[in-house]
C-alpha cells in the first residue's frame, strides 16, 4: 500500500509543480471562422443532420482552435423563453423549430496536440477574454477554463428571430415527457404540453383519455402535475388527447407509475451471496477479456436486488511483503497471495426501492465464503459497498504431488459443477492446482 501511496503522491506533486511553472504556451486572443453561417426557418427540424450541416460549413482561420469537430455535441441552438431564460433545443429527438428568438451556442476550444502549445486567456491571471468572429459577425465569448493540455470557453452567437407562420397541427412527442421513478408524497416536475404541440389554430385543450395513473393530473391548458401517494413498481401508460378545435384531435401516451418510497425509508439489504467463483490459474494473463469472462461466471442469488459492477471496475492485487500492489493490464498470475476487490451495488431500478446496510452489518459471501466488506456510499436511487476476497495461488505441481503421495486417501469432489481435490491432510486444491482457503 505504501508503494501505491508513494506513486499517487509523486503524481500529485508533479502535477502541482507543472501548474506552478510559468505557462509558456502562446495565448490565443482572437479566433476567426469563415464560411457562410446559415440560419433555420420556422418549421425546420433541428436534429443531428441539421446541426452538422450548419456547423461543418465553418472553417477556422488557424488550425489551433475550433468550435466544432464533427464528433462532439458542442454546437447547439437555444430558444429564449419567458424571463429571458435560454433552453437548448434537443437535436437528438428531432425537434421542430417554431417562432421565437434563438441563438447558437458552442465552445471555442484549443485542445489535442495544439493544447500544449496554445491556450485561451486565463481569467485567473486577469487576462481579457478572447474575441470570436464567425462569418463576419462578433460572438460573445465567456471566461475560459484553462488546463495544462487544453482550454475552452463557451460562446454564443448574436440573437436571431424565426417569424411566425402557419404550420400543420401536430404533437411532437419526445422522451422527456415520460416520468422516471417518482417519490411517494413528493410532487413530480411539472411539464407543459404546449411546448410539444405545433401549428393548427394554436387554441389547444388537453384531456386525459385514461386514468391508469390517478395521481397524474393534466389541466386543460396542458400542464402535467401530481403527487403520488402510494408505492408502486408498475410502469403504466397514460393516454392524453389534445384538440385545437379545428382539426382532428391527436392522442399520445406518456409513461409513468413507478413510485419509490422516501429514500430514507428504502428496504434494507443485509445479506448478499454469489456463486461461481473460480480462482485464476497460474499463467493466466489479466486482459480485459479475461476480467470479463472471470466476472461473468459469478452469479448473484436468484431474485437479488444487488449486483457487481462491470468487469472493468474491479481489481486484482498481489501481495509483496506487507504491501498490496494492483496488477497491471496483461500481467500474468504467478504463485502468491492475491486480493480481488470490487463494489457491491444496489442501483438502477432496484436502488430506488432497496438500500445496502452499513458495512458493519452487511454479510457478503461468494461460494459460501465470507468477503471483507468496507464502507461505500449512497444517494437517491443507489448505494454501494466495497468488498474484497483473498486467495492464494500455489505451484501447479503442489496438488499433483499431494495427490500422488497417497492416492488412496486423496479425494476428488464436485461442488456446484467445480472439481476440488482434498489431500489426506485436509488441504483443498482446485482442478488447476490452486490452493483454496
C-alpha positions, -999 to 999 in steps of 0.1 A, spaced: 0 0 0 29 23 7 41 19 -29 7 29 -42 6 59 -19 41 70 -28 32 68 -65 0 88 -61 19 114 -40 45 117 -67 19 122 -94 1 149 -73 34 167 -66 44 165 -102 11 180 -113 14 208 -87 49 216 -100 36 217 -136 8 241 -127 32 262 -107 56 266 -136 52 296 -159 27 288 -187 48 293 -219 20 285 -243 10 311 -269 -22 329 -259 -50 328 -285 -65 363 -281 -88 361 -312 -103 335 -333 -119 338 -368 -141 314 -387 -150 319 -423 -178 303 -443 -215 310 -446 -233 306 -413 -269 297 -422 -300 301 -401 -330 278 -399 -366 287 -408 -398 283 -388 -409 247 -393 -374 233 -399 -364 202 -378 -334 206 -356 -315 173 -355 -281 158 -358 -281 163 -396 -292 200 -394 -266 207 -367 -238 191 -388 -249 209 -419 -246 243 -403 -215 238 -382 -194 220 -407 -197 249 -432 -174 269 -409 -136 269 -413 -111 280 -387 -87 307 -399 -60 290 -378 -56 253 -371 -50 256 -334 -86 264 -324 -120 250 -332 -157 254 -324 -169 222 -338 -150 190 -345 -178 168 -361 -176 143 -332 -190 163 -303 -223 179 -294 -207 212 -288 -228 231 -313 -264 238 -302 -293 261 -309 -311 277 -280 -345 294 -277 -353 324 -254 -382 318 -230 -400 339 -205 -377 358 -182 -350 358 -208 -341 322 -199 -324 301 -227 -332 265 -233 -313 241 -256 -333 225 -285 -328 188 -284 -314 176 -317 -314 140 -305 -352 140 -306 -356 159 -339 -374 189 -326 -394 213 -349 -385 250 -346 -413 274 -340 -415 312 -339 -393 329 -314 -358 343 -305 -329 320 -309 -291 319 -308 -263 294 -314 -241 282 -286 -209 263 -288 -174 260 -274 -142 277 -286 -116 251 -280 -78 247 -280 -70 210 -275 -54 179 -289 -17 184 -298 -23 222 -300 -34 223 -264 2 220 -251 13 248 -275 -16 273 -273 -42 283 -248 -71 308 -244 -67 338 -220 -67 328 -183 -92 347 -162 -73 336 -131 -45 358 -144 -68 387 -152 -64 382 -189 -92 396 -210 -115 371 -228 -106 362 -264 -127 376 -292 -145 354 -318 -157 363 -352 -179 339 -372 -189 347 -408 -180 384 -402 -201 387 -370 -188 390 -335 -199 363 -310 -200 366 -272 -171 347 -255 -173 337 -219 -145 332 -194 -122 303 -204 -114 272 -184 -76 268 -188 -59 234 -182 -24 221 -187 -32 204 -220 -64 221 -232 -86 252 -228 -121 261 -238 -148 289 -234 -185 289 -241 -195 312 -269 -229 324 -282 -240 340 -315 -260 371 -319 -297 366 -314 -319 359 -345 -357 356 -350 -378 330 -365 -410 345 -379 -445 332 -370 -460 312 -399 -489 287 -402 -479 251 -395 -500 219 -397 -515 208 -364 -492 181 -348 -480 169 -315 -442 162 -313 -437 135 -287 -403 135 -270 -389 110 -244 -386 138 -218 -424 137 -214 -421 103 -197 -417 102 -160 -390 81 -145 -392 69 -109 -412 93 -87 -410 95 -49 -440 89 -27 -455 122 -13 -432 143 -34 -446 164 -63 -433 155 -97 -418 180 -121 -445 199 -140 -444 197 -178 -461 219 -203 -476 200 -232 -479 233 -252 -441 231 -257 -447 199 -277 -478 210 -297 -473 227 -331 -495 246 -355 -532 244 -361 -554 271 -345 -530 273 -315 -560 272 -292 -553 239 -275 -573 219 -250 -558 188 -232 -576 159 -215 -568 125 -201 -583 97 -220 -573 70 -195 -569 71 -157 -542 45 -152 -522 68 -131 -547 85 -108 -522 109 -92 -511 123 -125 -531 154 -135 -534 171 -168 -550 206 -169 -570 218 -199 -541 243 -205 -517 213 -208 -498 213 -175 -489 179 -162 -485 177 -124 -492 155 -95 -481 140 -62 -480 101 -58 -493 88 -25 -486 51 -28 -455 30 -36 -458 12 -70 -433 -8 -91 -457 -9 -120 -448 10 -152 -481 23 -166 -490 43 -197 -514 72 -197 -532 83 -228 -538 121 -234 -557 139 -261 -550 174 -275 -575 193 -296 -572 227 -314 -610 229 -320 -605 228 -358 -585 197 -368 -589 161 -358 -577 157 -321 -544 139 -315 -538 112 -289 -505 102 -274 -492 82 -245 -467 90 -217 -452 65 -193 -455 70 -156 -464 50 -125 -432 38 -107 -433 53 -73 -405 47 -48 -405 53 -10 -388 83 6 -352 74 2 -346 71 39 -374 45 41 -360 20 15 -359 -17 24 -325 -26 38 -305 -54 24 -282 -70 50 -270 -102 32 -257 -108 -3 -245 -141 -18 -228 -151 -50 -217 -184 -66 -194 -193 -95 -161 -181 -82 -131 -198 -97 -95 -189 -87 -73 -177 -115 -48 -203 -127 -11 -197 -126 -1 -184 -161 -34 -167 -167 -30 -132 -183 -50 -104 -169 -66 -89 -200 -99 -71 -202 -114 -101 -219 -101 -123 -191 -117 -100 -165 -150 -100 -183 -150 -138 -186 -139 -142 -149 -167 -120 -136 -194 -133 -159 -192 -166 -141 -200 -150 -107 -238 -151 -103 -259 -133 -77 -286 -153 -58 -319 -157 -75 -341 -126 -71 -313 -105 -58 -317 -67 -57 -279 -61 -58 -252 -67 -83 -215 -65 -91 -204 -36 -113 -189 -40 -148 -157 -61 -150 -136 -30 -158 -144 -18 -123 -127 -45 -102 -90 -51 -95 -67 -79 -86 -39 -70 -62 -9 -92 -54 9 -92 -20 45 -81 -20 58 -83 16 34 -62 36 22 -43 5 -7 -50 -19 1 -39 -54 -25 -35 -81 -19 -59 -110 -13 -42 -143 -31 -50 -176 -16 -81 -193 3 -91 -161 5 -128 -155 -7 -147 -124 21 -164 -105 23 -182 -72 15 -160 -43 -12 -142 -22 -39 -122 -40 -68 -100 -33 -98 -94 -56 -117 -62 -48 -148 -45 -63 -181 -29 -54 -213 -44 -43 -240 -22 -58 -278 -17 -54 -288 7 -82 -307 11 -114 -344 5 -106 -336 -16 -75 -317 13 -60 -349 34 -56 -366 7 -35 -337 -10 -17 -305 1 1 -275 -18 13 -269 -19 50 -239 -4 67 -207 -22 62 -205 -35 98 -239 -51 94 -235 -65 59 -228 -101 52 -214 -109 17 -204 -144 7 -191 -160 -25 -193 -197 -28 -203 -197 8 -171 -180 20 -173 -145 37 -159 -115 19 -144 -84 36 -169 -55 35 -159 -19 37 -179 14 37 -191 29 5 -218 55 -2 -254 61 -11 -278 86 -26 -312 88 -43 -315 56 -64 -282 39 -54 -260 26 -27 -227 7 -28 -201 -10 -5 -166 -22 -12 -159 -59 -10 -128 -80 -13 -118 -116 -13 -83 -130 -5 -70 -162 -22 -36 -180 -27 -21 -195 -58 5 -222 -52 26 -240 -78 5 -262 -100 26 -292 -91 16 -290 -54 -18 -305 -60 -4 -333 -81 23 -341 -56 -1 -342 -28 -25 -365 -47 3 -389 -58 17 -392 -22 -13 -412 -12 -37 -418 -40 -60 -439 -18 -66 -411 7 -68 -381 -16 -104 -374 -28 -120 -356 -57 -153 -339 -51 -176 -319 -73 -193 -288 -58 -217 -267 -79 -200 -282 -110 -165 -273 -99 -139 -301 -92 -118 -299 -60 -91 -322 -46 -88 -329 -9 -54 -342 4 -51 -366 33 -41 -336 55 -73 -318 46 -58 -293 22 -81 -284 -7 -70 -276 -42 -90 -267 -73 -85 -285 -106 -59 -260 -117 -37 -267 -87 -45 -236 -68 -49 -238 -31 -84 -230 -19 -88 -214 16 
